[in-house]
Amino acid sequence: MRFCPMDGAELPLARAAPETPAICKVAPEEPKPASERPAAASADPLIGQVLEGKYQIQSKIGQGATGAIYRAERINIGDCVAVKVLKPELAEDYAAAERFRREALALGRIRHPNVIAIYDYFEQQRRDNRPASIFLVMELLSGKTLRDVLRQEHVLDIRRTIRLMIQVCSALQVAHERNVIHRDLKPENIMLEQYDRQNEMPKVIDFGLARLRLTGKLIKTLTEQGRVAGTPYYMSPEQWMDRQLDARTDIYALGIICYEMLTGRVPFNADTVMQLANKHVKLPPQPPIELRRELPMGVSQAILKALAKQPQERPATTLAFADMLQRGLSG
């Protein structure tokens, strides 16, 4: 990565970074017997615990800056779920706790096969009623992120790309109709689940930066004025300029993701975050068909439409964008 995904600051080793951002991910694993686990794993106080009388923690499957993800068994049902846990020292941090709550609210109202499912949200309280830990219980995914796939394959088959994007667009259409704007779409936040050799299903994840409107009132933003909310390579011009956002900011990010899937690169790159911002706000992207000659002209035009600088010049909805991609493929 060249820039911090939280505040957009250039990272110290940025000049040695690859052309496109890369974020590590730990894939879920089958739990090992206790006798085979390394000593460090057994020292984790959560492993073996039963939360809320329902979820028995089996193993840690991921670790991030604000918390960890565990594999757990739903005791009454016998299946496995993912339990996302906020670090205890952050449980009283308003922004960190609110992101957990916001993700729960967003996922709870979407309910779409191409969005990770949420099953539960709860807090464990201290004796003084302050939160000690916050938990999200979600669908356990075992696939790869789109970022992992792009690292391995560099560019994707054109038909496969359109098939995946149509499903992601369908999921986001429902999110937008429920007044949820993701605001941080990127290949790291799209999981590809393989159900058989022919069928793979994308799942949109991580709604921690989502913008929600409840009963006509917009939930207060978590970011301070002038700070980046999103990941720089995928941010719309209006995000860079700190303007009012609507669903079309997600359409811009989808355009960049589609561009990257088909060409192997993002449309804008730079050595500093300010240079990158300037390109997103002012410069037109190179047409993807110039980077991949076999790309249908209609698909290239649909992507450029999604990357329009002015929101009103982009497709009005994600379904409209999906339709443009589909017609561009067959036209």
KEFIKE-374192 format. One record per atom (N, C-alpha, C): residue in one letter; x, y, z. Coordinates in steps of 0.02 Angstrom, whole numbers, padded with zeros to 5 digits, always signed. Atoms other than C-alpha are relative to their C-alpha. Layout:
residues N
aXYZ;...
//
This chain:
residues 331
m+00042-00060+00000;m+00000+00000+00000;m+00044+00062+00000;r-00036-00064+00000;r+00058+00178-00035;r-00029+00048+00051;f+00033-00047-00044;f-00069+00266+00076;f-00037-00036+00055;c+00039+00028-00055;c-00148+00233+00244;c-00074+00000-00019;p+00071+00002+00019;p-00328+00173+00212;p-00045+00039+00047;m+00043-00036-00047;m-00391+00270+00365;m+00003+00075-00010;d-00004-00073+00005;d-00322+00446+00341;d+00034+00024-00064;g-00028-00019+00064;g-00239+00443+00169;g+00072+00021+00003;a-00069-00022-00005;a-00065+00482+00234;a+00046-00047-00039;e-00047+00041+00037;e+00080+00422+00127;e+00041-00041+00049;l-00036+00044-00045;l+00165+00272+00207;l+00075+00005-00012;p-00072-00010+00005;p+00353+00273+00241;p+00033-00038-00057;l-00030+00041+00052;l+00392+00133+00117;l-00039+00005-00065;a+00045-00006+00058;a+00272+00200-00015;a+00036-00008-00066;r-00034+00001+00065;r+00401+00218-00153;r+00022-00070-00019;a-00018+00069+00015;a+00443+00034-00140;a-00061-00043-00010;a+00063+00038+00004;a+00260-00017-00150;a-00015-00018-00072;p+00021+00017+00068;p+00184-00104-00302;p-00047+00052-00028;e+00040-00051+00033;e+00082-00006-00427;e-00070+00002+00027;t+00067+00001-00028;t-00083-00062-00354;t+00003-00021+00073;p-00004+00014-00072;p-00123-00075-00168;p-00010-00072+00015;a+00006+00070-00021;a-00110-00240-00078;a-00009-00002+00075;i+00013+00007-00072;i-00183-00282+00091;i-00003-00074+00016;c-00003+00071-00016;c-00147-00448+00174;c-00065-00024+00031;k+00060+00030-00028;k-00287-00565+00223;k+00016-00070+00022;v-00008+00068-00024;v-00290-00722+00325;v-00064-00038-00015;a+00059+00039+00018;a-00408-00852+00252;a-00021-00044+00058;p+00024+00044-00053;p-00519-00952+00369;p+00029-00070-00007;e-00026+00068+00000;e-00449-01122+00417;e-00045-00045+00041;e+00033+00048-00042;e-00522-01280+00486;e+00034-00001+00067;p-00031+00000-00066;p-00494-01281+00674;p+00042-00063+00012;k-00042+00057-00016;k-00352-01392+00733;k-00018-00026+00070;p+00009+00026-00068;p-00367-01508+00884;p+00044+00040+00048;a-00036-00040-00050;a-00310-01424+01044;a+00073-00023+00006;s-00067+00026-00007;s-00158-01539+01049;s+00047+00024-00055;e-00040-00020+00056;e-00099-01474+00880;e+00007+00076-00005;r-00004-00073+00004;r-00123-01288+00913;r+00065+00024+00030;p-00060-00028-00030;p+00031-01183+00945;p-00015+00029+00069;a+00010-00023-00068;a+00057-01125+01122;a-00031+00069+00003;a+00027-00068-00001;a+00016-00944+01077;a-00075-00001-00008;a+00072+00001+00011;a-00158-00994+01019;a-00037-00017+00064;s+00035+00020-00062;s-00201-01080+01183;s+00001+00056+00052;a-00002-00055-00047;a-00152-00920+01273;a-00053+00052-00013;d+00053-00048+00017;d-00291-00824+01188;d-00059-00014+00047;p+00052+00012-00050;p-00421-00801+01326;p-00069-00014-00030;l+00066+00011+00029;l-00567-00807+01204;l-00009-00072-00025;i+00006+00067+00029;i-00529-00978+01129;i-00025-00049+00054;g+00032+00046-00046;g-00640-01107+01212;g-00059+00030+00037;q+00055-00032-00035;q-00758-00978+01285;q-00066-00010-00037;v+00067+00001+00029;v-00946-00988+01256;v-00031+00069+00012;l+00027-00068-00004;l-01017-00815+01218;l-00076-00002-00002;e+00073-00005-00002;e-01197-00775+01263;e-00034-00068+00004;g+00029+00067-00004;g-01224-00960+01293;g-00012-00032-00067;k+00017+00024+00068;k-01228-00987+01104;k+00060-00013-00045;y-00055+00002+00048;y-01059-00964+01019;y+00064-00022+00034;q-00063+00025-00029;q-00908-01071+01066;q+00058+00017-00046;i-00057-00022+00040;i-00747-00992+01005;i+00048-00058-00011;q-00044+00056+00016;q-00637-01119+00915;q+00071+00021-00017;s-00067-00020+00021;s-00492-01026+00835;s-00002+00071-00028;k-00006-00066+00030;k-00430-00857+00777;k+00016-00009-00074;i-00011+00006+00071;i-00438-00835+00588;i+00022+00064-00033;g-00022-00064+00029;g-00391-00653+00564;g+00014+00050+00055;q-00018-00052-00047;q-00314-00504+00651;q+00007+00066-00036;g-00005-00066+00030;g-00331-00319+00613;g+00020+00052+00051;a-00023-00053-00043;a-00287-00151+00686;a-00048+00013+00058;t+00049-00016-00051;t-00449-00135+00784;t-00029-00062+00035;g+00028+00059-00031;g-00490-00315+00825;g+00021-00064-00035;a-00016+00065+00029;a-00489-00497+00776;a-00064-00035-00021;i+00056+00040+00022;i-00601-00624+00691;i+00013-00072+00020;y-00005+00068-00024;y-00634-00795+00764;y-00050-00045-00035;r+00047+00051+00022;r-00713-00954+00702;r-00034-00027+00063;a+00037+00024-00058;a-00851-01011+00820;a-00056-00047-00022;e+00056+00046+00013;e-00981-01148+00829;e-00063+00027+00034;r+00065-00015-00031;r-01164-01105+00856;r-00024-00064+00032;i+00010+00062-00037;i-01196-01232+00991;i-00068-00031-00014;n+00068+00027+00008;n-01384-01250+00967;n-00014-00026-00071;i+00012+00019+00070;i-01369-01272+00778;i+00053-00047-00026;g-00054+00043+00021;g-01199-01351+00753;g+00040+00025-00059;d-00038-00027+00056;d-01140-01241+00610;d+00052+00048+00027;c-00053-00046-00020;c-00994-01119+00612;c-00013+00070-00025;v+00009-00071+00017;v-00995-00929+00608;v+00066+00036+00012;a-00058-00043-00014;a-00869-00788+00612;a-00020+00050+00054;v+00012-00048-00054;v-00859-00682+00769;v+00053+00054-00004;k-00046-00057+00005;k-00781-00510+00746;k+00000+00035+00067;v-00006-00026-00069;v-00717-00440+00911;v+00041+00065-00001;l-00037-00062-00007;l-00668-00260+00944;l+00049-00007+00058;k-00049+00003-00054;k-00509-00245+01046;k-00029+00031+00064;p+00028-00027-00063;p-00557-00220+01230;p+00021+00072+00014;e-00023-00068-00014;e-00451-00062+01242;e-00033+00052-00044;l+00036-00047+00044;l-00555+00014+01100;l-00075+00001+00013;a+00072+00005-00011;a-00725-00031+01170;a-00031+00065+00023;e+00026-00065-00022;e-00742+00142+01248;e+00019+00056-00047;d-00016-00050+00051;d-00674+00231+01094;d-00062+00009-00044;y+00064-00011+00034;y-00827+00312+01016;y+00002-00019-00073;a-00003+00012+00072;a-00771+00303+00835;a+00006-00075-00015;a-00010+00071+00011;a-00712+00122+00845;a-00064-00040+00016;a+00062+00035-00019;a-00868+00062+00937;a-00057+00016-00048;e+00054-00019+00045;e-00982+00160+00822;e+00006-00034-00068;r-00009+00036+00063;r-00905+00078+00668;r-00027-00070+00005;f+00028+00067-00010;f-00950-00091+00740;f-00076+00003-00002;r+00072-00007-00002;r-01126-00033+00777;r-00028+00016-00069;r+00023-00020+00067;r-01142+00046+00605;r+00001-00059-00048;e-00003+00059+00043;e-01086-00112+00519;e-00058-00047+00014;a+00056+00042-00018;a-01217-00210+00615;a-00066+00029-00027;l+00061-00032+00026;l-01354-00084+00569;l-00005-00006-00075;a+00001+00004+00074;a-01304-00083+00386;a-00016-00071-00023;l+00011+00069+00022;l-01295-00272+00368;l-00069-00024+00019;g+00067+00022-00022;g-01456-00296+00466;g-00056+00023-00046;r+00054-00025+00043;r-01556-00192+00343;r+00007-00021-00073;i-00010+00016+00071;i-01482-00256+00179;i-00028-00069-00017;r+00025+00068+00012;r-01508-00446+00181;r-00001-00017-00074;h-00006+00017+00071;h-01446-00495+00008;h+00050-00057-00006;p-00047+00057+00006;p-01360-00656-00051;p+00071+00020-00017;n-00067-00022+00018;n-01212-00554-00114;n+00029+00049+00051;v-00027-00039-00056;v-01186-00465+00053;v+00009-00048+00059;i-00012+00044-00058;i-01110-00552+00204;i-00058+00008+00050;a+00057-00001-00045;a-01249-00600+00324;a+00022+00012+00072;i-00013-00011-00072;i-01254-00540+00505;i-00052-00039+00040;y+00044+00039-00042;y-01328-00649+00642;y-00012+00030+00069;d+00007-00025-00068;d-01298-00556+00804;d+00048+00057+00013;y-00043-00054-00024;y-01223-00404+00890;y-00012+00006+00075;f+00010-00007-00072;f-01192-00389+01076;f+00064+00028+00032;e-00055-00027-00039;e-01082-00309+01208;e+00005-00037+00066;q-00010+00025-00067;q-01007-00379+01365;q+00019+00059+00044;q-00008-00059-00043;q-01015-00255+01508;q+00045-00016+00060;r-00036+00005-00063;r-00898-00223+01654;r-00050+00008+00057;r+00044-00007-00059;r-00968-00214+01830;r-00028+00071+00005;d+00025-00069-00002;d-00984-00025+01810;d-00041+00017-00062;n+00043-00006+00059;n-01088-00054+01651;n+00035+00032-00060;r-00036-00022+00059;r-00952+00011+01536;r+00016-00060-00045;p-00012+00057+00044;p-00923-00097+01380;p+00071-00027+00007;a-00066+00032-00003;a-00779-00221+01398;a+00020-00028-00067;s-00013+00027+00067;s-00795-00303+01227;s-00063+00007-00042;i+00056-00005+00046;i-00905-00285+01074;i+00008-00053-00053;f-00004+00058+00044;f-00948-00430+00959;f-00050+00007-00058;l+00044+00008+00058;l-01020-00452+00784;l+00004-00074-00020;v+00002+00069+00023;v-01076-00627+00733;v-00025+00000-00071;m+00015-00003+00071;m-01075-00651+00546;m+00009-00067-00034;e-00010+00058+00043;e-01079-00777+00407;e+00075-00014-00006;l-00070+00020+00008;l-00915-00875+00397;l+00014-00011-00074;l-00019+00005+00071;l-00837-00851+00225;l+00067-00036-00006;s-00061+00039+00008;s-00703-00967+00161;s+00035+00013-00067;g-00029-00013+00065;g-00664-00893-00010;g+00060+00046+00004;k-00055-00047+00005;k-00533-00770-00069;k-00028+00070-00013;t+00021-00066+00019;t-00545-00583-00082;t+00016+00011-00074;l-00015-00018+00070;l-00549-00507-00255;l+00072+00023-00006;r-00070-00020+00001;r-00380-00431-00210;r+00046-00061-00007;d-00039+00062+00005;d-00309-00607-00184;d-00001-00027-00071;v+00008+00027+00068;v-00377-00661-00353;v+00038+00043-00049;l-00036-00045+00045;l-00306-00507-00440;l+00075-00009+00007;r-00072+00013-00008;r-00135-00541-00365;r+00021-00062-00038;q-00017+00063+00032;q-00139-00716-00435;q-00008+00003-00076;e+00018+00003+00071;e-00218-00684-00605;e+00014+00065-00037;h-00016-00066+00027;h-00176-00499-00634;h-00061+00031-00036;v+00062-00022+00033;v-00323-00477-00755;v-00048-00059-00004;l+00051+00053+00002;l-00487-00573-00763;l-00032-00004-00068;d+00039+00010+00061;d-00586-00645-00905;d-00056+00051-00004;i+00049-00054+00007;i-00705-00515-00976;i-00069-00022+00022;r+00067+00023-00019;r-00864-00618-00957;r-00005-00014+00075;r+00000+00013-00073;r-00816-00673-00782;r-00005+00066+00038;t+00002-00065-00033;t-00786-00492-00733;t-00070+00029+00000;i+00067-00028+00004;i-00956-00436-00796;i-00049-00040+00043;r+00044+00042-00041;r-01042-00584-00712;r+00007+00018+00074;l-00011-00018-00071;l-00963-00539-00544;l-00026+00070+00015;m+00021-00069-00012;m-00996-00353-00562;m-00076+00007+00001;i+00073-00003+00000;i-01180-00382-00602;i-00027-00021+00068;q+00023+00022-00066;q-01200-00476-00437;q+00016+00052+00054;v-00018-00052-00048;v-01107-00342-00339;v-00046+00060-00007;c+00047-00056+00012;c-01215-00208-00421;c-00069-00015+00028;s+00065+00019-00027;s-01371-00304-00371;s-00001+00008+00076;a-00005-00007-00073;a-01313-00309-00189;a-00002+00073+00021;l-00004-00070-00019;l-01273-00124-00185;l-00064+00038-00017;q+00065-00031+00015;q-01438-00079-00267;q-00046-00006+00061;v+00041+00010-00060;v-01526-00154-00116;v+00026+00043+00057;a-00028-00042-00053;a-01406-00065+00002;a-00021+00073-00009;h+00018-00070+00013;h-01440+00102-00081;h-00075+00012+00010;e+00071-00007-00012;e-01627+00072-00077;e-00016+00001+00074;r+00008-00001-00073;r-01607+00045+00111;r+00038+00058+00032;n-00035-00060-00024;n-01514+00211+00124;n+00067-00015+00032;v-00067+00017-00022;v-01344+00130+00150;v+00049+00012-00058;i-00053-00011+00049;i-01192+00196+00055;i+00064-00030+00029;h-00058+00036-00027;h-01039+00085+00075;h+00059+00046+00014;r-00053-00050-00005;r-00906+00221+00045;r+00071-00028+00002;d-00068+00028-00001;d-00759+00099+00050;d+00004-00063-00042;l-00004+00057+00045;l-00781-00018-00096;l+00069-00006-00031;k-00066+00015+00027;k-00619-00099-00154;k+00006-00076-00005;p-00005+00073+00007;p-00558-00274-00203;p+00007-00037+00066;e-00006+00032-00065;e-00515-00311-00021;e-00067-00011+00033;n+00066+00005-00032;n-00699-00289+00025;n-00051-00037-00043;i+00042+00046+00038;i-00767-00411-00103;i+00029-00069+00005;m-00022+00069-00006;m-00752-00595-00060;m-00031-00041-00056;l+00025+00045+00051;l-00770-00729-00193;l-00006-00070+00030;e+00015+00066-00027;e-00853-00887-00128;e-00009-00049-00057;q+00003+00051+00053;q-00831-01043-00235;q-00047-00055+00024;y+00049+00051-00020;y-00986-01154-00223;y+00007-00065-00040;d-00019+00058+00040;d-00935-01272-00364;d+00047+00025-00054;r-00050-00019+00049;r-00818-01272-00512;r-00024+00054-00048;q+00027-00049+00047;q-00933-01165-00617;q-00024+00065+00033;n+00034-00056-00031;n-01012-01048-00492;n+00041+00031+00057;e-00030-00038-00055;e-00929-00915-00385;e-00045+00059+00015;m+00046-00053-00021;m-01026-00788-00286;m+00039+00054+00037;p-00032-00054-00037;p-00958-00618-00235;p-00041+00020+00060;k+00033-00023-00061;k-00998-00557-00060;k+00032+00067+00020;v-00025-00064-00022;v-00981-00374-00013;v+00006-00001+00076;i-00013+00002-00072;i-00905-00355+00161;i+00022+00069+00024;d-00028-00059-00035;d-00847-00221+00285;d-00039+00064-00014;f+00041-00061+00004;f-00981-00089+00303;f+00015+00047+00058;g-00018-00041-00058;g-00887-00004+00446;g+00002+00075-00015;l+00000-00070+00019;l-00875+00160+00349;l-00065+00021-00034;a+00063-00014+00036;a-01052+00151+00281;a-00033+00064+00026;r+00040-00059-00018;r-01160+00306+00280;r-00073-00022+00000;l+00069+00023-00009;l-01336+00272+00344;l-00046+00058+00013;r+00052-00048-00017;r-01496+00370+00351;r-00057-00039+00033;l+00052+00034-00037;l-01621+00314+00482;l-00059+00047+00012;t+00062-00039-00009;t-01801+00376+00486;t+00008+00073-00022;g-00007-00066+00029;g-01755+00522+00376;g+00057+00042+00026;k-00055-00038-00029;k-01606+00576+00481;k+00066-00035-00014;l-00066+00028+00015;l-01426+00550+00426;l+00038-00011+00064;i-00041+00014-00059;i-01319+00464+00558;i+00064+00042-00006;k-00059-00044-00001;k-01176+00579+00608;k+00061-00036-00027;t-00060+00029+00028;t-01017+00548+00509;t+00053-00010+00054;l-00052+00015-00048;l-00870+00472+00602;l+00064+00037-00015;t-00063-00030+00020;t-00736+00566+00507;t-00002+00075+00012;e-00004-00071-00011;e-00678+00740+00551;e+00003+00036-00067;q-00003-00039+00061;q-00692+00877+00422;q+00072+00004-00024;g-00066-00004+00029;g-00545+00874+00303;g+00039-00065+00002;r-00035+00064-00003;r-00500+00692+00339;r-00030-00048-00052;v+00021+00047+00051;v-00508+00552+00212;v-00046-00053+00030;a+00044+00055-00021;a-00653+00429+00228;a-00005-00048-00059;g-00002+00047+00055;g-00614+00283+00114;g+00072-00020-00014;t-00067+00021+00020;t-00465+00207+00024;t+00019+00040-00062;p-00014-00051+00051;p-00377+00334-00089;p-00008-00022-00073;y+00003+00021+00070;y-00365+00231-00250;y-00072-00005-00026;y+00068+00015+00020;y-00554+00203-00251;y-00050+00055+00019;m+00044-00054-00023;m-00622+00369-00188;m-00023+00045-00057;s+00030-00043+00051;s-00737+00477-00292;s+00024+00072+00008;p-00020-00071-00007;p-00699+00660-00330;p-00037+00036+00056;e+00037-00034-00053;e-00837+00714-00211;e+00024-00021+00070;q-00030+00019-00064;q-00756+00613-00071;q+00063+00041+00013;w-00061-00039-00008;w-00591+00700-00102;w-00015+00073+00018;m+00016-00070-00012;m-00677+00870-00099;m-00046+00009+00060;d+00040-00002-00060;d-00777+00827+00058;d-00069+00029-00013;r+00067-00022+00019;r-00944+00856-00028;r-00052-00052+00020;q+00055+00045-00016;q-01114+00778+00002;q+00004-00062-00044;l-00005+00062+00037;l-01113+00595-00048;l-00069-00032-00010;d+00059+00042+00010;d-01249+00487-00124;d+00024-00066-00030;a-00017+00067+00025;a-01255+00314-00203;a+00050+00001-00057;r-00044-00002+00058;r-01157+00373-00354;r+00074+00001+00019;t-00070+00007-00020;t-00997+00380-00251;t+00020-00073+00000;d-00014+00072+00005;d-01009+00189-00239;d+00006-00021-00073;i-00004+00017+00071;i-01037+00182-00428;i+00069+00018-00027;y-00068-00020+00020;y-00873+00276-00453;y+00050-00054+00021;a-00045+00052-00024;a-00783+00147-00345;a-00008-00064-00039;l+00011+00060+00041;l-00864+00005-00442;l+00033+00007-00068;g-00033-00012+00064;g-00800+00084-00602;g+00074-00012+00004;i-00072+00011-00009;i-00623+00083-00534;i+00015-00074+00009;i-00011+00071-00011;i-00638-00097-00474;i-00006-00038-00066;c+00009+00033+00065;c-00703-00152-00644;c+00059+00015-00046;y-00059-00020+00039;y-00563-00055-00730;y+00060-00042+00019;e-00057+00039-00025;e-00435-00145-00621;e-00007-00074-00017;m+00011+00070+00017;m-00512-00316-00650;m+00017-00015-00073;l-00007+00011+00072;l-00502-00294-00838;l+00067+00022-00028;t-00063-00025+00026;t-00336-00203-00858;t+00061-00017+00044;g-00055+00016-00045;g-00233-00256-00707;g+00029+00060+00036;r-00025-00060-00034;r-00210-00077-00644;r-00058+00046+00016;v+00051-00051-00015;v-00308+00063-00564;v+00009+00058-00049;p-00006-00054+00050;p-00345+00214-00676;p+00045+00057+00021;f-00041-00055-00023;f-00251+00337-00566;f+00050-00024+00051;n-00053+00018-00046;n-00085+00317-00477;n+00044+00061+00010;a-00041-00058-00015;a+00033+00440-00395;a+00047-00017+00057;d-00048+00010-00054;d+00178+00456-00274;d-00023+00029+00066;t+00025-00031-00062;t+00085+00565-00149;t-00076+00001-00001;v+00072-00001-00005;v-00093+00572-00087;v-00030+00062-00034;m+00026-00061+00031;m-00114+00751-00149;m+00001-00006-00077;q-00002+00011+00072;q-00059+00703-00325;q-00056-00047-00022;l+00054+00047+00016;l-00181+00559-00322;l-00068+00035+00003;a+00062-00038-00005;a-00321+00673-00263;a-00011+00044-00061;n+00004-00044+00058;n-00284+00795-00404;n-00021-00038-00062;k+00018+00040+00059;k-00297+00657-00534;k-00073-00021+00003;h+00070+00020-00006;h-00463+00594-00467;h-00047+00058-00014;v+00044-00058+00005;v-00535+00769-00464;v+00002+00031-00070;k-00008-00040+00061;k-00466+00839-00628;k+00015-00039-00064;l-00024+00032+00061;l-00391+00712-00749;l-00047-00055-00024;p+00039+00056+00026;p-00489+00595-00864;p+00041-00064+00001;p-00037+00064+00001;p-00441+00411-00851;p+00016-00022-00071;q-00015+00030+00065;q-00357+00322-00995;q-00054-00052-00015;p+00052+00049+00016;p-00493+00222-01085;p+00027-00071+00008;p-00025+00068-00012;p-00477+00040-01030;p+00012-00039-00065;i-00009+00035+00063;i-00492-00018-01211;i+00070+00012-00029;e-00068-00013+00022;e-00322+00062-01243;e+00051-00044+00035;l-00044+00044-00038;l-00246-00053-01112;l-00014-00074-00015;r+00019+00069+00016;r-00338-00210-01170;r-00042+00002-00063;r+00032-00012+00065;r-00379-00209-01354;r-00060-00044-00014;e+00058+00045+00014;e-00500-00357-01352;e-00061+00019+00041;l+00057-00022-00040;l-00612-00266-01229;l-00053+00031-00045;p+00053-00031+00041;p-00781-00225-01309;p-00006+00075+00014;m+00005-00072-00007;m-00802-00040-01341;m-00055+00020+00049;g+00055-00017-00045;g-00969-00039-01248;g+00018-00009+00073;v-00022+00011-00069;v-00889-00109-01089;v+00046+00056+00021;s-00045-00056-00015;s-00751+00021-01097;s-00038+00064+00012;q+00040-00061-00007;q-00879+00159-01119;q-00040+00000+00064;a+00039+00004-00062;a-00984+00096-00973;a+00044+00016+00060;i-00046-00014-00055;i-00832+00102-00858;i+00017+00074+00003;l-00015-00072+00002;l-00787+00277-00915;l-00060+00041+00024;k+00061-00034-00023;k-00967+00329-00883;k-00003-00001+00077;a+00000+00006-00073;a-00953+00265-00703;a+00053+00045+00031;l-00055-00040-00026;l-00792+00366-00684;l-00006+00074-00017;a+00011-00071+00013;a-00868+00532-00734;a+00014+00041+00063;k-00019-00042-00057;k-00806+00674-00624;k-00062+00025+00038;q+00061-00025-00031;q-00982+00741-00592;q-00048-00058+00013;p+00045+00056-00017;p-01100+00621-00501;p-00060-00006-00047;q+00060+00002+00042;q-01248+00670-00611;q+00014-00027-00070;e-00017+00027+00065;e-01153+00611-00765;e+00013-00075+00002;r-00009+00073-00007;r-01132+00434-00697;r-00067-00035-00007;p+00064+00037-00002;p-01263+00296-00710;p-00037+00017+00064;a+00039-00022-00058;a-01405+00341-00593;a-00001-00052+00056;t+00003+00053-00050;t-01405+00172-00505;t+00051-00054-00018;t-00045+00055+00014;t-01295+00019-00489;t-00030-00048-00051;l+00032+00043+00050;l-01424-00081-00589;l+00008+00029-00069;a-00011-00031+00065;a-01408+00046-00729;a+00071-00012-00024;f-00070+00015+00018;f-01219+00022-00725;f+00007-00072-00022;a-00003+00070+00018;a-01240-00167-00728;a-00030-00012-00069;d+00033+00007+00066;d-01358-00152-00877;d+00046+00026-00055;m-00047-00026+00050;m-01230-00044-00970;m+00057-00049-00013;l-00053+00050+00009;l-01095-00175-00940;l-00026-00059-00039;q+00029+00058+00035;q-01210-00316-00997;q-00012+00015-00074;r+00013-00018+00069;r-01263-00224-01154;r+00065+00013-00038;g-00065-00010+00033;g-01083-00174-01189;g+00034-00065-00017;l-00030+00064+00014;l-01031-00355-01180;l-00031-00034-00060;s+00036+00034+00054;s-01163-00417-01301;s-00010+00043-00061;g+00012-00045+00056;g-01172-00263-01412;g+00057+00003-00049;
//
